[in-house]
Amino acid sequence: MNEFSFDVIIVGAGPAGCTAALALSECSLNVALIEKSTFPRDKICGDALSPDVIAQLQKLPIDSSSFIDGFDKKLECKAVRFIAPNYSYSDISLVNYNLSGYISPRIDFDNYLFEQAKQCKNLTIFEGQEISSIEESPTEVRVLMKSGVRLESPIILGSDGAKSLVKRTLHKEKPDKNHYCAGIRMYFEGVTDFSDLNAVELHFYDELLPGYFWIFPLPDNRANVGIGMLSSFVSKKNINLKKELISIIKTHPNVKDRFKNATIVDDAKGFPLPLGSKKRSISGNRYLLLGDAASLINPLSGEGIANAIRSGRVAAEHLIRCHATNRFDAAFNKGYDREIYRRMWNELRLNYWTQVFMRNPRRCNWIIQHAITNSFVKAIVMSGFNAKNAFSKILKK
């Protein structure tokens, strides 16, 4: 058996894991990054990159202009369109607030970040390696891979998504359907009538509340189309999301004509979204949870990439303190929890209560109607789609 020792093991090479590796690239720690897939690999998602994602990229030790100017597998999005249950809509321009957003398939965006992480000199990557077991002892965490390779480290980061093996093994928290969202996504080619600003569209129809139908334009005349809805309501109403999605595309009076000549590029695929709508324990003895594994997805928009990147940065900062003090215990790691929620909780809580308010169709109509005319309402709604940037910029305008 091949055995290796590292200062930290990161499980999952999505945005959270790659960010943690990048944020640790300028220190002396010896880092392992395990990814069960081989890049480029798909990640089922809405593919929207909010302005906060761009802001987070600019804080990493990479040349972020290589994404802004040199990465061609993206489409700039200059507005967000909110469609109310009564079919009225509000377009909110990002350009007016000097904000930039993009749409990029996760197979491309995640591969971009992974390529950046591969340049870290203190990083050893185990790509295409599936884990068979994770064990904790009083002095270390041991990871055994199906290939027979075993890694040891004083601490492990779980950045392996909503179905995190690290979380299931070491944390053992049961999912709460009241704070979980079920999503389903399809790729189409030939969807028509997008706005001139390439707006991402959120359709809040009566039958989908609390949730929405989305249409996001993509490069090469494609579109990401899907539905997200609270898991508790999916169970309560016995909703088949795939049938609901197909029904909206084929019969809904507000969108069916746009799909007349559209063709399916990739059939419906489902995915879970653990929402950051309540505080949780996201660390323990010798482990930290990041991104979707830590349930940091925005409760209003379903956007999780920005907070995943942010959590990778916070985790890296905490890890350096762990090694400086030789503390990896649960009590010390609570400092990570506190810092995550210090930076994110106000935003997550605001957007959770906005989501609750919008579950009623009349209130949803009111919010979207006033999203153009009332700066405070606009700031609240937009904060769910570009996090830290929106609230202050809109209110200062």
C-alpha positions as CSV (number, residue, x, y, z in Angstrom):
1,M,0.0,0.0,0.0
2,N,1.2,3.5,-0.9
3,E,1.1,5.8,2.1
4,F,1.5,9.6,2.1
5,S,1.4,12.2,4.9
6,F,0.1,15.7,4.3
7,D,-0.6,18.8,6.4
8,V,-4.1,19.0,5.1
9,I,-6.3,16.8,2.9
10,I,-9.0,18.5,0.7
11,V,-11.7,16.3,-0.6
12,G,-13.5,17.6,-3.7
13,A,-12.0,19.9,-6.4
14,G,-15.0,22.1,-7.1
15,P,-14.9,25.8,-6.4
16,A,-14.6,25.5,-2.6
17,G,-11.8,22.9,-2.7
18,C,-9.8,24.6,-5.5
19,T,-10.1,27.9,-3.7
20,A,-8.8,26.4,-0.5
21,A,-5.8,25.0,-2.4
22,L,-5.2,28.3,-4.1
23,A,-5.5,30.3,-0.8
24,L,-2.9,27.9,0.8
25,S,-0.5,28.2,-2.2
26,E,1.7,30.9,-0.6
27,C,2.2,29.1,2.7
28,S,4.5,26.2,3.6
29,L,1.8,23.6,4.2
30,N,1.9,20.4,2.1
31,V,-1.6,20.0,0.6
32,A,-3.4,17.0,-0.9
33,L,-6.5,17.5,-3.2
34,I,-8.6,14.4,-3.9
35,E,-11.2,14.4,-6.7
36,K,-13.2,11.3,-7.7
37,S,-13.8,12.5,-11.2
38,T,-11.5,13.4,-14.0
39,F,-11.6,17.0,-15.3
40,P,-13.3,18.4,-17.2
41,R,-16.4,17.0,-15.5
42,D,-19.9,18.3,-15.3
43,K,-21.6,19.7,-12.2
44,I,-25.4,20.0,-12.4
45,C,-26.2,23.6,-11.7
46,G,-27.8,26.7,-13.1
47,D,-24.4,27.9,-14.4
48,A,-24.9,31.5,-13.4
49,L,-21.8,33.3,-12.0
50,S,-23.0,36.2,-9.9
51,P,-21.0,39.5,-9.6
52,D,-19.9,38.2,-6.2
53,V,-18.2,35.2,-7.9
54,I,-16.2,37.6,-9.9
55,A,-15.4,39.6,-6.7
56,Q,-14.2,36.4,-5.0
57,L,-12.0,35.4,-7.9
58,Q,-10.3,38.8,-7.7
59,K,-9.3,38.0,-4.1
60,L,-7.5,34.8,-5.0
61,P,-3.8,34.5,-5.9
62,I,-4.5,34.1,-9.6
63,D,-4.7,36.5,-12.5
64,S,-8.5,37.0,-12.5
65,S,-8.2,38.9,-15.8
66,S,-7.5,35.5,-17.4
67,F,-11.1,34.7,-16.7
68,I,-12.6,38.1,-17.4
69,D,-10.7,38.7,-20.7
70,G,-9.2,35.4,-21.7
71,F,-11.8,32.7,-20.9
72,D,-14.2,32.4,-23.9
73,K,-16.5,29.8,-22.5
74,K,-18.8,32.2,-20.9
75,L,-21.6,34.8,-21.8
76,E,-21.7,38.1,-20.1
77,C,-25.0,38.7,-18.3
78,K,-25.9,42.4,-17.9
79,A,-29.3,42.1,-16.1
80,V,-31.6,39.9,-14.0
81,R,-35.2,39.6,-15.0
82,F,-37.8,38.7,-12.4
83,I,-41.1,37.4,-13.7
84,A,-44.0,37.6,-11.2
85,P,-46.9,35.1,-10.8
86,N,-49.1,37.6,-12.7
87,Y,-46.6,37.6,-15.6
88,S,-45.4,41.2,-14.9
89,Y,-41.7,41.5,-14.8
90,S,-38.8,43.7,-13.6
91,D,-35.4,44.0,-15.3
92,I,-32.6,45.1,-13.0
93,S,-29.5,46.2,-14.9
94,L,-26.1,45.1,-13.5
95,V,-24.3,47.6,-15.7
96,N,-26.0,50.5,-13.9
97,Y,-24.2,49.5,-10.7
98,N,-20.9,48.7,-12.3
99,L,-21.4,45.0,-11.7
100,S,-20.6,42.1,-14.0
101,G,-22.1,38.6,-14.1
102,Y,-21.6,35.7,-16.5
103,I,-23.1,32.4,-17.5
104,S,-20.7,29.6,-17.9
105,P,-21.4,25.8,-17.9
106,R,-19.9,24.3,-14.8
107,I,-17.9,21.8,-16.9
108,D,-16.0,24.8,-18.2
109,F,-15.9,27.1,-15.2
110,D,-14.9,24.3,-12.7
111,N,-12.2,23.2,-15.1
112,Y,-10.8,26.7,-15.3
113,L,-10.5,26.9,-11.5
114,F,-9.0,23.4,-11.4
115,E,-6.3,24.4,-14.0
116,Q,-5.5,27.4,-11.7
117,A,-5.1,25.1,-8.7
118,K,-2.9,22.7,-10.6
119,Q,-0.2,25.4,-10.7
120,C,0.1,25.4,-6.9
121,K,3.6,24.1,-6.0
122,N,2.7,22.8,-2.6
123,L,-0.3,20.8,-3.9
124,T,-0.5,17.1,-4.8
125,I,-3.6,16.2,-6.8
126,F,-5.2,12.7,-6.7
127,E,-7.6,13.0,-9.7
128,G,-10.0,10.2,-10.6
129,Q,-9.5,8.7,-7.2
130,E,-12.6,7.4,-5.4
131,I,-12.5,7.2,-1.6
132,S,-13.4,3.9,0.1
133,S,-13.1,5.0,3.7
134,I,-12.3,8.0,6.0
135,E,-11.2,7.3,9.6
136,E,-10.5,9.6,12.5
137,S,-8.0,8.8,15.2
138,P,-6.9,10.9,18.2
139,T,-3.9,12.1,16.2
140,E,-4.9,12.1,12.6
141,V,-7.4,11.5,9.8
142,R,-6.8,8.6,7.4
143,V,-8.2,8.4,3.9
144,L,-8.1,5.2,2.0
145,M,-8.8,5.3,-1.7
146,K,-10.1,2.4,-3.8
147,S,-6.8,2.4,-5.7
148,G,-5.0,1.3,-2.4
149,V,-3.4,4.7,-1.8
150,R,-3.7,5.9,1.8
151,L,-3.3,9.5,3.0
152,E,-2.8,10.8,6.5
153,S,-3.2,14.3,7.8
154,P,-4.0,16.1,11.1
155,I,-7.1,17.7,9.4
156,I,-9.4,17.2,6.4
157,L,-11.6,19.6,4.5
158,G,-14.9,18.4,3.1
159,S,-15.6,20.3,-0.1
160,D,-17.2,17.4,-1.8
161,G,-20.7,18.8,-2.3
162,A,-24.2,18.3,-1.1
163,K,-23.7,14.5,-0.7
164,S,-20.4,15.0,1.0
165,L,-18.7,11.8,2.1
166,V,-16.7,13.7,4.7
167,K,-19.9,15.1,6.2
168,R,-21.6,11.7,6.2
169,T,-18.6,10.0,7.8
170,L,-17.5,12.5,10.4
171,H,-20.4,14.9,10.9
172,K,-23.4,12.6,10.4
173,E,-26.0,15.4,10.2
174,K,-29.4,14.4,8.7
175,P,-30.8,16.6,5.9
176,D,-33.7,18.9,6.8
177,K,-36.2,19.1,4.0
178,N,-37.3,22.5,5.2
179,H,-33.9,23.9,4.5
180,Y,-33.2,21.9,1.3
181,C,-34.1,22.6,-2.3
182,A,-34.6,20.1,-5.1
183,G,-33.4,21.2,-8.5
184,I,-33.6,19.9,-12.0
185,R,-31.8,21.1,-15.1
186,M,-31.9,20.7,-18.9
187,Y,-29.8,22.2,-21.7
188,F,-31.6,23.4,-24.8
189,E,-30.5,24.9,-28.1
190,G,-32.6,27.4,-30.0
191,V,-34.6,29.0,-27.2
192,T,-35.8,32.5,-28.4
193,D,-36.5,36.0,-27.2
194,F,-33.8,36.6,-24.7
195,S,-33.3,40.2,-23.7
196,D,-30.7,42.4,-25.4
197,L,-28.8,42.4,-22.1
198,N,-28.7,38.6,-21.9
199,A,-30.7,38.7,-18.7
200,V,-30.9,35.6,-16.5
201,E,-34.6,35.0,-16.0
202,L,-36.3,33.9,-12.8
203,H,-40.0,32.9,-13.3
204,F,-42.0,32.9,-10.0
205,Y,-45.2,31.1,-11.0
206,D,-48.0,30.2,-8.7
207,E,-47.6,26.5,-9.0
208,L,-43.8,26.6,-8.2
209,L,-43.8,28.8,-5.1
210,P,-41.7,28.5,-3.0
211,G,-39.4,28.0,-5.9
212,Y,-38.9,29.2,-9.5
213,F,-38.5,28.2,-13.1
214,W,-35.3,29.6,-14.7
215,I,-34.0,30.3,-18.2
216,F,-30.4,31.3,-18.4
217,P,-28.8,32.0,-21.8
218,L,-25.5,30.3,-22.6
219,P,-22.8,30.7,-25.3
220,D,-23.4,29.1,-28.7
221,N,-27.2,29.7,-28.8
222,R,-27.8,27.3,-25.8
223,A,-29.8,27.8,-22.6
224,N,-29.8,26.3,-19.1
225,V,-33.4,25.7,-18.2
226,G,-34.7,24.3,-14.9
227,I,-36.7,24.4,-11.7
228,G,-35.8,24.7,-8.1
229,M,-38.2,24.1,-5.2
230,L,-38.1,23.5,-1.5
231,S,-37.8,19.8,-0.9
232,S,-40.4,19.9,1.9
233,F,-43.0,21.2,-0.7
234,V,-41.9,18.7,-3.3
235,S,-42.7,15.9,-0.8
236,K,-45.8,17.5,0.6
237,K,-47.4,18.1,-2.9
238,N,-45.9,14.9,-4.4
239,I,-44.4,16.9,-7.3
240,N,-42.5,15.2,-10.1
241,L,-40.1,18.0,-11.0
242,K,-39.2,16.6,-14.4
243,K,-42.9,16.4,-15.4
244,E,-43.4,19.9,-14.1
245,L,-40.5,21.2,-16.0
246,I,-41.6,19.6,-19.3
247,S,-45.2,20.8,-18.7
248,I,-44.1,24.4,-18.3
249,I,-41.8,24.3,-21.4
250,K,-44.6,22.8,-23.5
251,T,-47.8,24.5,-22.2
252,H,-47.1,27.5,-20.1
253,P,-48.6,30.6,-21.9
254,N,-45.7,32.8,-20.9
255,V,-42.9,30.7,-22.3
256,K,-44.1,27.9,-24.6
257,D,-43.7,29.9,-27.8
258,R,-40.0,30.4,-27.0
259,F,-39.4,26.7,-27.1
260,K,-41.3,26.0,-30.4
261,N,-38.1,25.3,-32.4
262,A,-35.8,24.5,-29.5
263,T,-34.1,21.1,-29.2
264,I,-32.9,19.3,-26.1
265,V,-29.1,19.1,-25.8
266,D,-29.0,17.4,-22.4
267,D,-32.0,15.7,-20.8
268,A,-33.2,16.5,-17.3
269,K,-30.9,15.9,-14.4
270,G,-31.7,16.4,-10.7
271,F,-29.5,17.8,-7.9
272,P,-29.9,18.7,-4.2
273,L,-29.3,22.2,-2.9
274,P,-28.6,22.4,0.9
275,L,-29.7,26.0,1.8
276,G,-28.0,28.3,4.2
277,S,-31.3,29.2,5.8
278,K,-30.3,28.1,9.3
279,K,-27.1,28.0,11.2
280,R,-25.5,24.6,11.5
281,S,-22.3,23.2,13.0
282,I,-19.9,23.0,10.0
283,S,-16.8,21.7,11.7
284,G,-15.7,19.2,14.3
285,N,-12.7,17.3,15.5
286,R,-10.1,17.4,12.7
287,Y,-12.5,18.5,9.9
288,L,-14.1,21.5,8.3
289,L,-17.0,21.6,5.8
290,L,-17.0,24.0,2.9
291,G,-19.4,25.1,0.2
292,D,-22.4,22.9,-0.4
293,A,-21.1,20.4,2.2
294,A,-21.6,23.2,4.7
295,S,-25.0,24.2,3.4
296,L,-24.1,27.7,2.3
297,I,-26.4,28.1,-0.7
298,N,-28.4,31.3,-0.9
299,P,-32.0,30.5,0.1
300,L,-33.5,33.0,-2.3
301,S,-31.6,32.5,-5.5
302,G,-30.1,29.0,-5.1
303,E,-26.7,30.5,-5.9
304,G,-23.8,28.8,-4.1
305,I,-20.6,29.3,-6.0
306,A,-19.7,32.7,-4.5
307,N,-20.1,31.4,-0.9
308,A,-18.2,28.2,-1.8
309,I,-15.3,30.3,-2.9
310,R,-15.6,32.5,0.2
311,S,-15.7,29.4,2.4
312,G,-12.5,28.1,0.8
313,R,-10.7,31.3,1.6
314,V,-12.0,31.3,5.2
315,A,-11.0,27.6,5.6
316,A,-7.4,28.4,4.4
317,E,-7.1,31.2,6.9
318,H,-8.3,28.9,9.7
319,L,-6.0,26.1,8.7
320,I,-2.9,28.3,8.9
321,R,-4.0,29.1,12.5
322,C,-4.5,25.4,13.2
323,H,-1.0,24.6,12.3
324,A,0.5,27.6,14.0
325,T,-1.1,26.6,17.3
326,N,-1.1,22.8,16.7
327,R,-4.9,22.8,17.4
328,F,-7.2,20.7,15.3
329,D,-9.9,19.9,17.9
330,A,-13.6,20.6,17.6
331,A,-13.5,23.5,20.1
332,F,-10.8,25.3,18.2
333,N,-12.5,24.7,14.9
334,K,-15.6,26.4,16.1
335,G,-13.7,29.6,15.2
336,Y,-14.2,28.6,11.6
337,D,-17.9,28.4,12.1
338,R,-18.0,31.8,13.7
339,E,-16.0,33.4,10.9
340,I,-18.2,31.8,8.2
341,Y,-21.4,33.1,9.7
342,R,-19.9,36.5,10.6
343,R,-19.2,37.0,6.9
344,M,-22.4,35.3,5.5
345,W,-25.2,35.1,8.0
346,N,-26.8,38.5,7.6
347,E,-27.1,37.9,3.9
348,L,-28.4,34.4,4.2
349,R,-30.9,35.3,6.8
350,L,-32.2,38.3,4.8
351,N,-32.6,36.2,1.7
352,Y,-34.3,33.4,3.7
353,W,-37.0,35.7,5.0
354,T,-37.4,37.3,1.6
355,Q,-38.0,33.7,0.2
356,V,-40.6,33.1,2.9
357,F,-42.3,36.4,2.2
358,M,-42.4,35.6,-1.6
359,R,-44.1,32.2,-1.1
360,N,-47.5,34.0,-1.3
361,P,-48.3,34.9,-4.9
362,R,-49.7,38.4,-4.1
363,R,-46.7,39.3,-2.0
364,C,-44.4,37.9,-4.7
365,N,-46.2,40.1,-7.3
366,W,-45.7,43.1,-5.0
367,I,-42.0,42.5,-4.4
368,I,-41.2,42.1,-8.2
369,Q,-43.4,45.1,-9.1
370,H,-41.5,47.3,-6.6
371,A,-38.0,45.9,-7.5
372,I,-37.7,48.6,-10.1
373,T,-39.1,51.6,-8.3
374,N,-38.1,51.1,-4.7
375,S,-34.3,51.1,-4.1
376,F,-34.6,49.2,-0.8
377,V,-36.8,46.4,-2.3
378,K,-34.4,46.3,-5.3
379,A,-31.4,45.9,-3.0
380,I,-33.1,43.1,-1.0
381,V,-34.0,41.1,-4.2
382,M,-30.7,41.6,-5.9
383,S,-28.7,40.7,-2.8
384,G,-29.8,37.1,-3.4
385,F,-28.1,37.1,-6.8
386,N,-24.9,39.0,-6.3
387,A,-24.4,38.9,-2.5
388,K,-22.2,41.5,-0.9
389,N,-22.0,43.8,-3.9
390,A,-25.7,44.6,-4.4
391,F,-27.0,46.0,-1.2
392,S,-24.6,48.9,-0.7
393,K,-24.2,49.8,-4.4
394,I,-28.0,50.0,-5.1
395,L,-28.7,52.0,-2.0
396,K,-25.9,54.4,-2.7
397,K,-27.0,55.0,-6.3
